[in-house]
Amino acid sequence: MDDVYSIRTFRLDDKDRLLAQANNSLVSAYLLDAFPFPYTEQDADAWLAIAIDQSPKTLFVITENDQLIGGTGFYPKNDVYHLSAEIGYWLGETYWGKGIASKTVYTLVNYIFTNTHLIRLFAGVFSNNPASARVLEKNGFVREGYLRKSIIKRNEILDEVRYGLLRQDWMDAFEKA
Ligand SMILES: CC(C)(COP(=O)(O)OP(=O)(O)OC[C@H]1O[C@@H](n2cnc3c(N)ncnc32)[C@H](O)[C@@H]1OP(=O)(O)O)[C@@H](O)C(=O)NCCC(=O)NCCS
């Protein structure tokens, strides 16, 4: 990313901005119910406790001039899937439509493939979220299939669109660039 937009680990002083950006019905509409609306002070405290405590770090703040404007991270899988991780990301609504998520995913993927042994990243996008699908496609993720009617969000049943990216394909694209 550039000097203005970046990612970093969470700090306790992110709390006010986390609350202000996360407590938005439109943001949580495309995320797991674990990212609730309303997003309360208790939700922010619980999240910060996990994110600040964890080692190694997998949860990050998306920043504009070091100030929180969203969140991103990866979730390594277990057992036979332990070379894979799911990625996730969200931005405060006022920051949408400026290319920030696309840059964030690039930065996150670069971080993961540089610092971990993971060989596959994937993301599950609700079928009513074409902007997120586009963010992944712009970063080389391939649409691998649909988990039909696998989601129920706010009483609406939706498909999940699965996107995947292999370390090898990312490295090949890098070498060509
Ligand atoms: C999804 C989200 C992260 C996108 O962030 P963003 O910074 O606005 O994304 P970008 O600007 O980097 O890119 C969005 C792309 O989608 C495109 N897009 C936006 N709305 C679209 C739509 N309705 N249909 C198709 N494409 C759309 C944009 O044109 C852009 O593509 P382009 O660069 O080729 O023009 C943001 O809207 C968000 O936080 N949403 C709520 C949480 C969420 O959905 N997280 C992802 C869960 S999988």
The ligand as an ORCA input file, in Angstrom:
! r2SCAN-3c Opt
* xyz 0 1
  C     -16.683     -4.833     -0.009
  C     -15.798     -3.674      0.429
  C     -14.672     -4.208      1.289
  C     -15.230     -3.009     -0.824
  O     -14.341     -1.978     -0.429
  P     -13.916     -0.805     -1.451
  O     -12.702     -0.137     -0.909
  O     -15.097      0.031     -1.753
  O     -13.510     -1.665     -2.732
  P     -12.620     -1.118     -3.957
  O     -12.932      0.324     -4.169
  O     -11.203     -1.506     -3.719
  O     -13.137     -2.018     -5.164
  C     -14.517     -2.244     -5.375
  C     -14.706     -2.719     -6.807
  O     -16.043     -3.223     -6.906
  C     -16.715     -2.509     -7.930
  N     -18.107     -2.446     -7.527
  C     -18.650     -1.667     -6.568
  N     -19.977     -1.908     -6.502
  C     -20.253     -2.851     -7.429
  C     -21.438     -3.503     -7.860
  N     -22.625     -3.241     -7.289
  N     -21.340     -4.422     -8.842
  C     -20.153     -4.712     -9.414
  N     -18.983     -4.119     -9.050
  C     -19.056     -3.213     -8.062
  C     -16.027     -1.171     -8.009
  O     -16.257     -0.536     -9.243
  C     -14.573     -1.604     -7.823
  O     -14.058     -2.205     -8.996
  P     -13.101     -1.379    -10.009
  O     -11.902     -0.954     -9.222
  O     -12.795     -2.351    -11.086
  O     -13.912     -0.198    -10.483
  C     -16.607     -2.616      1.260
  O     -17.716     -2.249      0.508
  C     -17.061     -3.142      2.609
  O     -16.356     -3.025      3.591
  N     -18.276     -3.728      2.662
  C     -18.830     -4.260      3.911
  C     -18.052     -5.459      4.423
  C     -17.790     -6.492      3.334
  O     -18.583     -6.695      2.439
  N     -16.640     -7.180      3.468
  C     -16.283     -8.250      2.544
  C     -16.941     -9.522      2.945
  S     -16.543    -10.852      1.813
*
